Every structure is written in C-alpha cells, then in structure tokens.
Amino acid sequence: PCDGGEFQDESGMTACKICTGAGTYCPRGAATERLCPAGSYSSMAGLAHPDNCTACPAGFACAAGSTVPTPCAPGTMTATERQSECARCGGGDFQGQSGSTACAACVGGSFCPPGASAALPCLVGSYSSMSSLAHPDNCTACPAGSACAAGSTAPTPCAPGTMTATERQSECAPCDGGEFQDESGMTACKICTGAGTYCPRGAATERLCPAGSYSSMAGL
C-alpha cells in the first residue's frame, strides 16, 4: 500500500504520488486524495490524516478542501475555530469589519437588522436612546411639540415661535402670521391678542404696533 501522505490513482504503477497539499490528505493505501474536512484547511503536501489539516481559526470559515481560511465578511462572524460557515450577526447587532469573532451592539439612535455591517440611523420623526434595536419600527415616534432628525437619541423640543401639532415630525413649523408662541415644546400657537400688537410669521412674542398706529383687532 502507498504510505500515508501518498496516493496512487492508476493501476500497475511502480511508485506512489505525493499528496499535493491543495486542501487534501492521503491515508495509507489511498487511491485518491481526500479533502480536508469542513472547518479545516491545508496548503502543505504529504498529509496522512484529516487531523493533520489545520483548524480554521475563529473569525474565519473553511469549506471542505480549503487551502486557506476565508475571513468572515462584514455583518458575519465565527466565535470559535473549526467553523465551515460564518454566522450572520443577529438583529440588534452589527459588525463593520471582516475576520471578526463577535458582533457589536447597535448604539442609541440606530437599529441593526440581521447581518448588518453598520448601524443604521433611526428614521426622521423617530428616536431611541436604547441599544440593540433590530428594526426601524423599534425606534420611538417623536412626540408632538418636538422634532427628531435621523439618528436622534432624544426628541428636540420645538423652540419658541414654532410647534408641531402631530407626532413623527422631523422639523418644527413656524407659527403663522397673526400667531405667536412664547414657550418651547408646544403643539399649537397662540392668537395675537390685538391689544395694540401684531405677530409676524414665526413670532415668539407679540410685538407692539408702531408709534403713530393702533389696533384693537386680534390676529394681526
């Protein structure tokens, strides 16, 4: 029989061939080269046993017959050695680098679907201070009286002179002409009283009619 690490795939031969080492091994008496098992690899010639193949390291994957380990792509990982496939990051986690052994938790103001290679910002009109969210619907609706840009970790109260009447708004709207709002975080504007005053668009306070003019009407 051919020695371990050799093979002979033809009949009537006077010598055996060296196992090439292209992800293979050859047990004693082998008629063909055999693939290194999944989860291992080899580029060395003359291996006689599957245990002589090298264990695939954590952060990599090795299909049967691999000559080199394949780094896990972003969004995937292997936590232990001898893995044949990389595992996707779970929902709420991500991994932006290749060859990784673990995934990272999604940060506040973002969400991470399964297999994410980057944290994605919560959509405009929503926010989150929590980590490990897996879906944009897990982000919290921005309440009325505030606004939330993409990736917000907390609502931003509307400044005086502005308001939002409904939730899920990305920007606060200025008060219309004839109205004002002197407080922050409000859901409506106030009518200009008409006690000798007027209110331009976006007014935070009532303004006095100019000297030489008057008014007792509201909403100017």
The 8 nearest C-alpha neighbors of each residue, nearest first, counted from 0:
[[1, 28, 2, 27, 29, 6, 15, 3],
 [2, 0, 28, 27, 6, 5, 15, 29],
 [1, 3, 27, 5, 4, 0, 28, 26],
 [2, 4, 27, 47, 26, 5, 25, 1],
 [5, 3, 45, 47, 46, 25, 18, 2],
 [6, 4, 17, 18, 16, 3, 2, 25],
 [7, 5, 29, 16, 30, 15, 1, 31],
 [6, 8, 30, 15, 9, 16, 31, 29],
 [7, 9, 30, 31, 6, 10, 29, 16],
 [10, 8, 7, 12, 11, 30, 15, 6],
 [9, 11, 12, 8, 7, 13, 30, 14],
 [12, 10, 9, 13, 14, 7, 8, 15],
 [13, 11, 10, 14, 9, 15, 7, 8],
 [12, 14, 11, 15, 10, 7, 9, 16],
 [15, 13, 12, 16, 7, 1, 6, 11],
 [14, 16, 7, 6, 1, 5, 17, 13],
 [17, 15, 6, 5, 7, 18, 14, 19],
 [16, 18, 5, 45, 19, 4, 6, 15],
 [19, 17, 45, 5, 4, 44, 20, 25],
 [20, 18, 44, 21, 17, 45, 23, 43],
 [44, 19, 21, 43, 42, 23, 22, 18],
 [22, 20, 42, 23, 19, 66, 41, 43],
 [21, 23, 64, 66, 41, 65, 20, 35],
 [22, 24, 34, 35, 33, 20, 21, 32],
 [25, 23, 46, 47, 33, 48, 32, 18],
 [24, 26, 4, 47, 32, 5, 29, 3],
 [25, 27, 3, 47, 29, 48, 4, 28],
 [28, 26, 3, 2, 29, 1, 0, 25],
 [27, 29, 0, 1, 26, 2, 30, 6],
 [30, 28, 6, 31, 26, 27, 25, 1],
 [29, 31, 8, 7, 6, 28, 32, 9],
 [32, 30, 29, 8, 6, 33, 7, 25],
 [31, 33, 25, 24, 23, 18, 6, 34],
 [34, 32, 23, 24, 25, 31, 35, 64],
 [35, 33, 23, 64, 22, 63, 36, 24],
 [34, 36, 64, 23, 22, 63, 49, 40],
 [37, 35, 63, 39, 34, 38, 64, 49],
 [38, 36, 63, 62, 83, 39, 61, 35],
 [37, 39, 81, 83, 82, 61, 55, 36],
 [40, 38, 54, 55, 53, 37, 61, 36],
 [41, 39, 65, 66, 53, 52, 22, 67],
 [40, 42, 22, 66, 52, 43, 53, 20],
 [41, 43, 20, 66, 21, 22, 44, 67],
 [44, 42, 20, 41, 45, 46, 21, 19],
 [20, 45, 43, 19, 18, 46, 42, 17],
 [44, 46, 4, 18, 17, 5, 47, 20],
 [47, 45, 4, 24, 44, 48, 51, 25],
 [46, 48, 4, 3, 26, 25, 24, 45],
 [47, 49, 50, 51, 26, 24, 46, 25],
 [50, 48, 51, 52, 35, 24, 36, 47],
 [49, 51, 48, 52, 53, 47, 54, 35],
 [52, 50, 49, 48, 46, 53, 47, 24],
 [53, 51, 41, 50, 40, 49, 39, 35],
 [54, 52, 40, 39, 41, 55, 51, 50],
 [55, 53, 39, 81, 56, 38, 80, 52],
 [54, 56, 81, 39, 38, 80, 61, 68],
 [57, 55, 80, 59, 54, 58, 81, 79],
 [58, 56, 80, 79, 77, 59, 78, 100],
 [57, 59, 98, 99, 100, 77, 76, 71],
 [60, 58, 70, 71, 69, 57, 98, 56],
 [61, 59, 83, 84, 69, 82, 85, 68],
 [60, 62, 83, 38, 68, 39, 65, 37],
 [61, 63, 37, 83, 65, 38, 64, 60],
 [64, 62, 37, 36, 35, 65, 34, 61],
 [63, 65, 22, 34, 35, 23, 62, 40],
 [66, 64, 40, 22, 67, 63, 62, 61],
 [65, 67, 22, 41, 42, 40, 21, 64],
 [66, 68, 65, 40, 69, 41, 42, 61],
 [69, 67, 61, 59, 60, 55, 70, 40],
 [68, 70, 60, 59, 61, 71, 67, 98],
 [71, 69, 59, 98, 97, 72, 58, 68],
 [70, 72, 98, 59, 97, 76, 85, 75],
 [71, 73, 97, 75, 74, 70, 98, 96],
 [74, 72, 97, 96, 95, 116, 75, 94],
 [73, 75, 116, 114, 94, 115, 88, 93],
 [76, 74, 87, 86, 88, 73, 72, 71],
 [77, 75, 99, 100, 85, 86, 71, 58],
 [78, 76, 58, 100, 85, 57, 79, 86],
 [77, 79, 100, 57, 101, 58, 76, 80],
 [80, 78, 57, 77, 81, 82, 56, 100],
 [79, 81, 57, 56, 55, 82, 54, 78],
 [82, 80, 38, 55, 54, 39, 56, 83],
 [83, 81, 38, 60, 80, 84, 61, 55],
 [82, 84, 38, 61, 60, 62, 37, 81],
 [85, 83, 60, 82, 86, 61, 62, 77],
 [84, 86, 76, 77, 71, 75, 60, 87],
 [85, 87, 75, 76, 77, 84, 88, 71],
 [88, 86, 75, 114, 74, 89, 76, 113],
 [89, 87, 114, 75, 113, 74, 92, 93],
 [88, 90, 113, 92, 87, 91, 114, 112],
 [89, 91, 113, 133, 112, 92, 111, 88],
 [90, 92, 131, 133, 132, 111, 105, 104],
 [93, 91, 104, 105, 103, 90, 89, 111],
 [94, 92, 115, 116, 103, 102, 117, 74],
 [95, 93, 74, 116, 102, 73, 96, 103],
 [94, 96, 116, 73, 117, 74, 93, 97],
 [97, 95, 73, 94, 99, 98, 72, 116],
 [96, 98, 72, 73, 71, 99, 70, 95],
 [99, 97, 58, 70, 71, 59, 72, 96],
 [100, 98, 58, 76, 97, 101, 71, 96],
 [99, 101, 78, 58, 77, 76, 57, 98],
 [102, 100, 99, 76, 78, 103, 77, 94],
 [101, 103, 94, 93, 92, 88, 104, 76],
 [104, 102, 92, 93, 94, 105, 101, 88],
 [103, 105, 92, 131, 91, 106, 93, 130],
 [104, 106, 131, 92, 130, 91, 118, 111],
 [107, 105, 130, 109, 104, 108, 131, 129],
 [108, 106, 128, 130, 129, 109, 127, 152],
 [107, 109, 152, 150, 127, 151, 121, 126],
 [108, 110, 120, 121, 119, 107, 106, 150],
 [111, 109, 132, 133, 119, 134, 118, 105],
 [110, 112, 133, 91, 118, 115, 92, 90],
 [111, 113, 90, 133, 115, 134, 91, 114],
 [114, 112, 90, 89, 115, 88, 111, 87],
 [113, 115, 74, 88, 87, 75, 112, 89],
 [116, 114, 93, 74, 117, 113, 112, 111],
 [115, 117, 74, 95, 94, 73, 93, 114],
 [118, 116, 115, 95, 93, 119, 94, 111],
 [117, 119, 111, 105, 110, 109, 93, 120],
 [118, 120, 109, 110, 111, 117, 121, 150],
 [121, 119, 109, 150, 149, 108, 122, 110],
 [120, 122, 150, 109, 108, 149, 135, 126],
 [121, 123, 149, 125, 120, 124, 150, 135],
 [124, 122, 149, 148, 169, 125, 147, 121],
 [123, 125, 167, 168, 169, 147, 141, 122],
 [126, 124, 140, 141, 139, 123, 122, 147],
 [127, 125, 151, 152, 139, 138, 108, 153],
 [128, 126, 108, 152, 138, 129, 107, 139],
 [127, 129, 107, 152, 108, 153, 130, 126],
 [130, 128, 107, 127, 131, 132, 106, 108],
 [129, 131, 106, 107, 105, 132, 104, 128],
 [130, 132, 91, 105, 104, 92, 133, 106],
 [133, 131, 91, 110, 130, 134, 137, 111],
 [132, 134, 91, 90, 111, 112, 110, 131],
 [135, 133, 136, 137, 110, 112, 132, 111],
 [136, 134, 137, 138, 121, 110, 122, 133],
 [135, 137, 134, 138, 139, 133, 121, 140],
 [138, 136, 135, 134, 132, 139, 133, 110],
 [137, 139, 127, 136, 126, 135, 125, 121],
 [140, 138, 126, 125, 127, 141, 137, 136],
 [139, 141, 125, 167, 142, 124, 166, 126],
 [140, 142, 167, 125, 124, 166, 147, 154],
 [143, 141, 166, 145, 140, 144, 167, 165],
 [142, 144, 166, 165, 163, 145, 164, 186],
 [143, 145, 184, 185, 186, 163, 162, 157],
 [146, 144, 156, 157, 155, 143, 184, 154],
 [145, 147, 169, 170, 168, 155, 154, 171],
 [148, 146, 169, 124, 154, 125, 151, 123],
 [147, 149, 123, 169, 151, 150, 124, 146],
 [150, 148, 123, 122, 121, 151, 120, 147],
 [151, 149, 120, 108, 121, 109, 148, 152],
 [152, 150, 126, 108, 153, 149, 148, 147],
 [151, 153, 108, 128, 127, 126, 107, 150],
 [152, 154, 151, 126, 127, 155, 128, 147],
 [155, 153, 147, 146, 145, 141, 156, 126],
 [154, 156, 145, 146, 147, 157, 153, 184],
 [157, 155, 145, 184, 144, 183, 158, 154],
 [156, 158, 184, 145, 183, 162, 171, 144],
 [157, 159, 183, 161, 160, 156, 184, 182],
 [160, 158, 183, 182, 181, 203, 180, 161],
 [159, 161, 203, 201, 180, 202, 174, 179],
 [162, 160, 173, 172, 174, 159, 158, 171],
 [163, 161, 186, 171, 185, 172, 157, 144],
 [164, 162, 144, 186, 171, 143, 165, 172],
 [163, 165, 186, 143, 187, 144, 162, 166],
 [166, 164, 143, 163, 167, 168, 142, 186],
 [165, 167, 143, 142, 141, 168, 140, 164],
 [168, 166, 124, 141, 140, 125, 142, 169],
 [169, 167, 124, 146, 170, 166, 147, 141],
 [168, 170, 124, 147, 146, 148, 123, 167],
 [171, 169, 146, 168, 172, 147, 148, 163],
 [170, 172, 162, 163, 157, 161, 146, 173],
 [171, 173, 161, 162, 163, 170, 174, 201],
 [174, 172, 161, 201, 160, 175, 162, 200],
 [173, 175, 201, 161, 200, 160, 178, 179],
 [176, 174, 200, 178, 177, 173, 201, 199],
 [175, 177, 200, 199, 178, 198, 174, 201],
 [176, 178, 218, 219, 198, 191, 175, 199],
 [179, 177, 190, 191, 189, 176, 175, 198],
 [180, 178, 202, 189, 203, 188, 160, 174],
 [179, 181, 160, 203, 188, 159, 182, 189],
 [180, 182, 203, 159, 204, 160, 179, 183],
 [183, 181, 159, 180, 185, 184, 158, 160],
 [182, 184, 158, 159, 157, 185, 156, 181],
 [183, 185, 156, 144, 157, 145, 158, 182],
 [184, 186, 144, 162, 183, 187, 157, 182],
 [185, 187, 164, 144, 163, 162, 143, 184],
 [188, 186, 185, 162, 164, 189, 163, 180],
 [187, 189, 180, 179, 174, 178, 190, 162],
 [190, 188, 179, 178, 180, 191, 187, 192],
 [191, 189, 178, 218, 192, 177, 179, 188],
 [190, 192, 218, 178, 177, 217, 193, 198],
 [193, 191, 217, 194, 190, 218, 196, 216],
 [217, 192, 194, 216, 215, 196, 195, 191],
 [193, 195, 215, 196, 192, 214, 216, 217],
 [196, 194, 214, 193, 213, 208, 215, 207],
 [195, 197, 207, 208, 206, 193, 194, 205],
 [196, 198, 219, 206, 205, 191, 208, 177],
 [199, 197, 177, 205, 178, 202, 176, 191],
 [200, 198, 176, 202, 177, 201, 197, 178],
 [199, 201, 176, 175, 202, 174, 173, 198],
 [200, 202, 173, 174, 160, 161, 199, 175],
 [203, 201, 179, 160, 204, 199, 200, 198],
 [202, 204, 160, 181, 180, 159, 179, 201],
 [205, 203, 202, 181, 179, 206, 180, 198],
 [206, 204, 198, 197, 196, 191, 179, 207],
 [205, 207, 196, 197, 198, 204, 208, 199],
 [208, 206, 196, 195, 209, 197, 205, 210],
 [207, 209, 196, 195, 213, 212, 197, 210],
 [210, 208, 212, 207, 211, 213, 196, 206],
 [209, 211, 212, 208, 213, 207, 195, 196],
 [210, 212, 209, 213, 208, 214, 207, 195],
 [213, 211, 210, 209, 208, 214, 195, 207],
 [214, 212, 195, 208, 215, 211, 209, 210],
 [213, 215, 195, 216, 193, 194, 196, 212],
 [214, 216, 193, 194, 195, 217, 213, 196],
 [217, 215, 193, 214, 218, 219, 194, 192],
 [193, 218, 216, 192, 191, 219, 215, 190],
 [219, 217, 177, 191, 190, 178, 193, 192],
 [218, 177, 197, 217, 198, 191, 193, 216]]
